[in-house]
Amino acid sequence: MKYRNFGPDQIKISEVGLGCWQLGGNWGSVSDEEAKKIIRSSVDNGITFFDTADVYGGGRSEKILGNYFKENPTPVFIATKVGRSGNLYPNNYTEQGVRNCIDDSLNRLQTDSLDLVQLHCIPTKVMQKGEIFNWLRALKAEGKIKNFGASVESMSEALLCLKQKDLYSLQIIFNIFRQKPAEQVLKIAQEKKVGIIARVPLASGLLSGKFSKSSQFSATDHRNYNRDGKAFNVGETFAGLPFNKGVELAEELKNTVPENMTLIQMALRWILDFDAVSVVIPGATTPVQSVENAKISGLNSLPSELHKQLFDFYNLHVKQHIRGPY
Ligand SMILES: NC(=O)c1ccc[n+]([C@@H]2O[C@H](COP(=O)([O-])OP(=O)(O)OC[C@H]3O[C@@H](n4cnc5c(N)ncnc54)[C@H](OP(=O)(O)O)[C@@H]3O)[C@@H](O)[C@H]2O)c1
């Protein structure tokens, strides 16, 4: 595993992290035992960065991480999020409400100080108002949180957050199907030493190339109930692509994969080839997946002609199909 600088103080974190939404169990299939195995195999393969949120599984994802690292003390970095639980969303943001959520996260993660708290795709208007950043600054001054960042949907929100003094990190959807962040946001973040966390790197699994148009997902899986954005931003599911179109595009991409590589390796490697990215956080639902994903760090960068080809592919065939704020 290779380690990259992260945030204004340039601490070292693994360039491949573990996304922990699926550990919340909203997707139905990850048991407590399996979740522990996924975390253990991640740690054993050099992963030191874990991304969770207070709302994943109503706190279950945080609880599983808190229990695991209490039983197995390891120097890792746990990034959590606030803004989608405790009735804050969409228009009930108060300082006390945020504080209550932070106290709950501290309890579940069994720590006195959270490594990083990211605003969890809060409404643009709340970001624009700006006072929520001051509440986070106060929590940082008190030591309840070490740093704060933001997870955003659109590039205009990313640019808005990048104007906030002391922003530590920015979490964005970035993958071969969602290349817009590369136009402007990555460069500005890098100049400001704001850490970039690349989420939904496999477009919810589409970029593994394993789905067909007849693939089925359980009723509790967002790839079933949110595929057209019925529950939250459609961009979080299949990167905003209609499922059948995403399957077709992934099939076409298979023709571009270099020899001795898989589509999934090309997709994750593509993200790591941007040096402004601090960490990519695929969501593994089995220990085998977490090991495969960790190993991307050891692969060579993709050739520059392939980057050009993938950029053209995105511009010609993908971007017009993306739905949701972007
Ligand atoms: N608003 C936000 O801030 C926000 C929103 C979304 C996600 N996130 C963060 O980003 C993380 C990653 O996003 P995500 O999990 O939604 O999407 P993702 O990483 O693009 O895709 C995850 C899916 O890809 C498949 N997969 C992963 N590794 C694989 C491998 N090696 N081989 C084959 N298939 C593999 C699995 O599908 P199967 O389960 O079908 O095997 C898994 O469910 C989340 O866990 C969360 O931490 C944050």
The ligand as a Tripos MOL2 file, in Angstrom:
@<TRIPOS>MOLECULE
LIG
   48    52     1     0     0
SMALL
NO_CHARGES

@<TRIPOS>ATOM
      1 N1        -23.0320   11.3840    0.2350 N.am      1 LIG1
      2 C1        -21.9250   10.7790    0.5690 C.2       1 LIG1
      3 O1        -21.1100   11.3470    1.2410 O.2       1 LIG1
      4 C2        -21.6820    9.3900    0.0870 C.ar      1 LIG1
      5 C3        -22.5650    8.8000   -0.8220 C.ar      1 LIG1
      6 C4        -22.2480    7.5580   -1.3370 C.ar      1 LIG1
      7 C5        -21.1020    6.9010   -0.9190 C.ar      1 LIG1
      8 N2        -20.2780    7.4870   -0.0070 N.ar      1 LIG1
      9 C6        -19.0520    6.8150    0.4560 C.3       1 LIG1
     10 O2        -18.3830    6.2320   -0.6570 O.3       1 LIG1
     11 C7        -18.1870    4.8420   -0.4290 C.3       1 LIG1
     12 C8        -18.1480    4.0900   -1.7350 C.3       1 LIG1
     13 O3        -19.3290    4.2760   -2.4720 O.3       1 LIG1
     14 P1        -20.3010    3.0650   -2.8270 P.3       1 LIG1
     15 O4        -20.0000    1.9220   -1.9460 O.co2     1 LIG1
     16 O5        -21.6700    3.6210   -2.8270 O.co2     1 LIG1
     17 O6        -19.9520    2.7570   -4.3390 O.3       1 LIG1
     18 P2        -18.7360    2.0250   -5.0740 P.3       1 LIG1
     19 O7        -17.5660    1.9620   -4.1900 O.co2     1 LIG1
     20 O8        -18.6340    2.6950   -6.3860 O.co2     1 LIG1
     21 O9        -19.3440    0.5790   -5.3560 O.3       1 LIG1
     22 C9        -19.4830   -0.3630   -4.3390 C.3       1 LIG1
     23 C10       -19.9410   -1.6840   -4.9560 C.3       1 LIG1
     24 O10       -18.9700   -2.1180   -5.8960 O.3       1 LIG1
     25 C11       -18.8310   -3.5030   -5.8230 C.3       1 LIG1
     26 N3        -17.4200   -3.8180   -5.5580 N.ar      1 LIG1
     27 C12       -16.5570   -3.2090   -4.6980 C.ar      1 LIG1
     28 N4        -15.3340   -3.7760   -4.7780 N.ar      1 LIG1
     29 C13       -15.4310   -4.7650   -5.6890 C.ar      1 LIG1
     30 C14       -14.5220   -5.7120   -6.2290 C.ar      1 LIG1
     31 N5        -13.2360   -5.7470   -5.8580 N.pl3     1 LIG1
     32 N6        -14.9730   -6.6000   -7.1620 N.ar      1 LIG1
     33 C15       -16.2620   -6.5770   -7.5830 C.ar      1 LIG1
     34 N7        -17.1720   -5.6940   -7.1240 N.ar      1 LIG1
     35 C16       -16.7540   -4.7890   -6.1900 C.ar      1 LIG1
     36 C17       -19.7340   -4.0300   -4.7220 C.3       1 LIG1
     37 O11       -20.9180   -4.4930   -5.3630 O.3       1 LIG1
     38 P3        -21.7070   -5.8010   -4.8040 P.3       1 LIG1
     39 O12       -22.1940   -5.4000   -3.4580 O.co2     1 LIG1
     40 O13       -22.8140   -5.9580   -5.8240 O.co2     1 LIG1
     41 O14       -20.7140   -6.9080   -4.8020 O.co2     1 LIG1
     42 C18       -20.0130   -2.7740   -3.9100 C.3       1 LIG1
     43 O15       -21.2740   -2.8050   -3.3260 O.3       1 LIG1
     44 C19       -19.3450    4.4740    0.5090 C.3       1 LIG1
     45 O16       -19.1150    3.2640    1.2030 O.3       1 LIG1
     46 C20       -19.3510    5.6800    1.4260 C.3       1 LIG1
     47 O17       -18.3160    5.5810    2.3820 O.3       1 LIG1
     48 C21       -20.5360    8.7210    0.4910 C.ar      1 LIG1
@<TRIPOS>BOND
     1     1     2 1
     2     2     3 2
     3     2     4 1
     4     4     5 ar
     5     4    48 ar
     6     5     6 ar
     7     6     7 ar
     8     7     8 ar
     9     8     9 1
    10     8    48 ar
    11     9    10 1
    12     9    46 1
    13    10    11 1
    14    11    12 1
    15    11    44 1
    16    12    13 1
    17    13    14 1
    18    14    15 2
    19    14    16 1
    20    14    17 1
    21    17    18 1
    22    18    19 2
    23    18    20 1
    24    18    21 1
    25    21    22 1
    26    22    23 1
    27    23    24 1
    28    23    42 1
    29    24    25 1
    30    25    26 1
    31    25    36 1
    32    26    27 ar
    33    26    35 ar
    34    27    28 ar
    35    28    29 ar
    36    29    30 ar
    37    29    35 ar
    38    30    31 1
    39    30    32 ar
    40    32    33 ar
    41    33    34 ar
    42    34    35 ar
    43    36    37 1
    44    36    42 1
    45    37    38 1
    46    38    39 2
    47    38    40 1
    48    38    41 1
    49    42    43 1
    50    44    45 1
    51    44    46 1
    52    46    47 1
@<TRIPOS>SUBSTRUCTURE
     1 LIG1         1 GROUP 0 **** ****
